[in-house]
Structures are given as C-alpha cells and as structure tokens.
Amino acid sequence: MIYDKLIIGGGIVGLATALAIKERDPDCRLAVLEKESDWAKHQSGRNSGVIHAGVYYKPGSKKARFALSGNASMYDFCEHHDIPYDRCGKLIVATTPEQLPGLDALEQRALANGLDVRRIAPEVAQEIEPHVNCVGAMHVPSTGIVDFKVVAQKYAELLRSSGVDLILDCKVMGVKKLEWGYSLASSRDTYQTKFLISSVGLFSDRMAHLSEMNPQMQIVPFRGEYWHLKAEKQHLVRNHIYPVPNPKFPFLGVHMTRLIDGSIHAGPNAVLAFSREGYGWGTINPRDLFETLTYPGFLRLATSYLSEGLKEIYRSVVKAAFLRSVQELIPEIESDDLVKGEAGVRAQALRSDGSLIDDFELVEDRHAVFVLNAPSPAATASLKIGAYIADRIYQRES
C-alpha cells in the first residue's frame, strides 16, 4: 500500500502529529511505525509526568510558546478523555541568599512568557510545602502532573478508531528517496509514502542521515537517574519542589516531584549514557559510545562543563552525595528514606562546536519533515507540537 503520509516513531510527539494530520485531513491514508512492542516506551514514557508551565524557556522561543499553549491543551485533553491529572502547582525555591538573584531572573522570564506566578516569602512557601527549606520561593500554579504513557495510549486509541494503521514491532532498516516520496524497508515489510515524518527521539540524527538528510547535529544521550521516597516519608513532599537552576550547568538539578499515583521521585542526576537506550551504568553500546566520545561537539561540551559533570557522576555513584542535594530542599529526608528508582535518557542535540540545541528543531525537504530536537516540554505540548508539524507539512504541499 502507498500511504499519503507515514510517521516513523510512536512516541508522544509522533502520535500527536498523526492526530493533527487526521484532524486536518480525515481521508489521509496514514500509518505510524514503531520499533517497540508498545507506544511511548522511551523518553515519552520515562519521565516524571510533569505538565510544565514554561518558566525556564527563553521568551519568544518555540519551547516557551509551545509550553504556554500546550499546558492548557493537555489539561483540556485529559479532562475531555477522563485521564487522571492534577493541576497541583510547584514551588521553585532559593535555598541560600546567593540564589535569590537567580530566582528574580526566573520570575522575570516567567512573566515574559505570560505565566501567572507569585513570589512568596519562606513562611508562605512552608504553608504550601511544610518541610521545605528556603529563603525565598516562587509559586507556579499551572504546573501539574499526569501519566504521559496513559496520554500516549489514548492518542493511539483515537488514531486506531480513525482508521490509522498503527504498526508495532516495526524497525525501519532502510530509507530510499523516490521522485515522488519515500520507500522504507523495515523488519516487517516495505512501505511507501508520498510524505515522510520522522519523530524518533534518540535516533533522530541517524534517521536523518539514513534518509540522505544532513542534520548538522548529533544526539548525545544523557541518563537521568531517580530515587523514590519511601511510602512512610511521602508526606514530606506534597507536590513539586524545584531548586533555582545552576547557571553553570544546562540541566535543572535535583528536584522533588509527585507522580499521579502519589509516589514521590527525587532527581534526576544527569550523566552521560553509554548507550542511546542506556538506562543503567551496565548498558553499553559500542557504536553509541564511540560516536559520542569522538564527536567534536561532545568533547567541547565536556570541557566546558567538566567540573559540574564530574559532580553529577559522583552524585550518581555515591548515594550520600545525592542525599545532600535532596536535603538542600527537604532537610528531614535521610539516606534510608531513598530507594533507587528508574531512569530515563534525554536526547541532547549538539552542534559540532559544542553548543546545545535548546529549542525545537526540524529539517525539511519537499517530501519529508524530520524532528531533530523535541526537548521538554515536548510531552506537555505534544498536541501543539503535532499541530505545528502538520502545519509545516501542509504548507509545503500547498
């Protein structure tokens, strides 16, 4: 069968893009190919389930715009489809006076992004989170929680009912450009399509290369490691508690998040993964590791953040070091209160000069769109990102 459009990648962005295409064109012959046995098995399903508000993103960036509109659209979607969620809010806290200017800067950024946020005194913060340690805080009421795996499954259910071919256990092995579209060789069959959309997260650069596109970047995988708070100590955290980010490091730092099932996660660390799907220190993929260690962009990045990177590694292997980061936020938590949890892998897109690609990024040709970078808040804003990709597709076809 020749499809009008075909999507590679059954994460939350790929599925949301399929929804947007079918909304615009109900008669579109559309398929979604996914190499795993289920949807949202990697980045989309291995996260803390936070519905982000958009505090941290550069004003005017796609991430800032997608977060603001995506936050509202995710709540609406969950409400409409009876998916459990909680608009619980979060605190961003300064734990030392030296962090207060950083909190001021975050407040200005949040306001520039159109958010309703409120600076509060420590005693007010402790009314929201009684066990928090802070000298100042900002309350972000629009932050929430949901299980994005459940959201992705609902996307798939809606697609199936609309006649989309959803094909699991289907790894794309080869891509051939045709004059009128693409032909794909996979582990299941050969598929042809007039228009190809790639949304494969951790393998976005490789899929672009396989399709004779130059992404001008490379994915470097970073593992985010979490610990769980024991059930009897979950009362120490009501919702979300985030630190003021370290301006010397491109990750948010250890924070406390409540999941929709009531469990409390602490983390993540951010350490180099030795495989693009390396969820533990023992998972090593020689090709992935060689590509990372020989990529000029990674070498430049590692040099720039050597000190902070070593701290992350130390915190990964030494529980006491991780505990100290947790105790900066919640001093009452002790070592025995933390149980090792799951991990996720972040697809960090890097230029060869070592610069981080921090915003949403596509590369396009006449018959294809490749999603090269869809960082957080991609799950929150998946419906809006999917609509944006669909708009790009139909603009190219018009």
TADA-V29024 format. One record per run of one state. SS is the DSSP state (H for helix, E for strand, - for the rest). FROM is the first residue (numbers start at 1). TO is the last residue. Records with the same first field share a line. If there is no record, write none. Layout:
SS = FROM-TO, FROM-TO
This chain:
- = 1-1, 4-4, 9-11, 25-29, 34-49, 52-61, 81-84, 87-89, 95-96, 113-116, 121-121, 129-135, 141-143, 147-147, 162-164, 168-171, 178-181, 187-189, 194-195, 199-200, 211-217, 230-230, 237-239, 244-254, 259-263, 273-285, 294-295, 305-305, 318-318, 330-334, 351-355, 357-360, 366-367, 374-381, 398-398
E = 2-3, 5-8, 30-33, 50-51, 85-86, 90-94, 117-120, 136-140, 144-146, 165-167, 172-177, 182-186, 190-193, 196-198, 218-229, 240-243, 255-258, 264-272, 338-350, 356-356, 361-365, 368-373
H = 12-24, 62-80, 97-112, 122-128, 148-161, 201-210, 231-236, 286-293, 296-304, 306-317, 319-329, 335-337, 382-397
